[in-house]
Amino acid sequence: MNGSVMNTFLIFLPIVVVMGIMVGIGFAVRKSSQKDREVNFSKDYFIGGRSLGGFVFAMTVVATYVSVSSFVGGP
């Protein structure tokens, strides 16, 4: 019985570590952007801070086109 508990722990250990790292990154970003969020949160949220660039825009257009094509053309 003791070996199975250890195996279960070893299986879930990488997941817990990665989740801990992600939470840490989230808190660090939250702390560093506190002043920016207080000033223009809704403006930056809806327009992405105008810093995404052409590549992200192009990929968004392609993803939208593929999604609509599969939704409309599928039926």
C-alpha positions as CSV (number, residue, x, y, z in Angstrom):
1,M,0.0,0.0,0.0
2,N,2.8,2.4,0.8
3,G,4.4,2.0,-2.6
4,S,1.2,2.9,-4.4
5,V,0.9,6.1,-2.4
6,M,4.4,7.0,-3.4
7,N,3.7,6.3,-7.0
8,T,0.6,8.5,-6.9
9,F,2.7,11.3,-5.3
10,L,5.3,11.0,-8.0
11,I,2.7,11.2,-10.7
12,F,1.1,14.4,-9.4
13,L,4.3,16.1,-8.3
14,P,5.1,17.6,-11.7
15,I,1.6,18.9,-12.0
16,V,1.7,20.5,-8.6
17,V,5.1,22.1,-9.4
18,V,3.9,23.6,-12.7
19,M,0.8,24.9,-11.1
20,G,2.8,26.5,-8.4
21,I,5.1,28.2,-10.9
22,M,2.1,29.5,-12.8
23,V,0.5,30.9,-9.7
24,G,3.9,32.5,-8.8
25,I,4.1,34.1,-12.3
26,G,0.5,35.4,-11.9
27,F,1.2,37.1,-8.6
28,A,4.5,38.6,-10.0
29,V,2.7,40.0,-13.0
30,R,-0.2,41.3,-10.9
31,K,2.2,43.1,-8.6
32,S,4.2,44.6,-11.4
33,S,1.2,45.9,-13.3
34,Q,-0.9,47.3,-10.4
35,K,-0.4,50.9,-11.4
36,D,-1.2,50.3,-15.1
37,R,-4.4,48.5,-14.3
38,E,-5.7,51.3,-12.1
39,V,-5.3,53.9,-14.8
40,N,-6.5,52.3,-18.1
41,F,-7.7,48.8,-17.4
42,S,-10.8,48.7,-19.7
43,K,-9.0,50.5,-22.5
44,D,-6.0,48.2,-22.5
45,Y,-8.1,45.1,-21.9
46,F,-10.3,45.6,-25.0
47,I,-7.6,46.8,-27.4
48,G,-4.7,44.8,-26.1
49,G,-2.7,47.8,-25.2
50,R,-2.1,48.4,-29.0
51,S,1.1,46.4,-28.7
52,L,0.2,43.0,-30.2
53,G,1.4,43.6,-33.7
54,G,0.5,42.4,-37.2
55,F,1.4,38.8,-36.7
56,V,-1.2,38.4,-33.9
57,F,-3.8,40.2,-35.9
58,A,-3.2,38.0,-38.9
59,M,-3.4,34.8,-36.8
60,T,-6.7,36.1,-35.3
61,V,-8.1,36.7,-38.7
62,V,-7.1,33.2,-39.9
63,A,-8.5,31.6,-36.8
64,T,-11.8,33.5,-37.2
65,Y,-12.0,32.5,-40.8
66,V,-11.3,28.8,-40.1
67,S,-13.9,28.8,-37.3
68,V,-16.6,30.4,-39.4
69,S,-15.9,28.2,-42.4
70,S,-16.2,25.0,-40.3
71,F,-19.3,26.2,-38.5
72,V,-21.1,27.4,-41.6
73,G,-19.7,24.9,-44.1
74,G,-20.1,21.9,-41.9
75,P,-23.9,21.6,-41.8
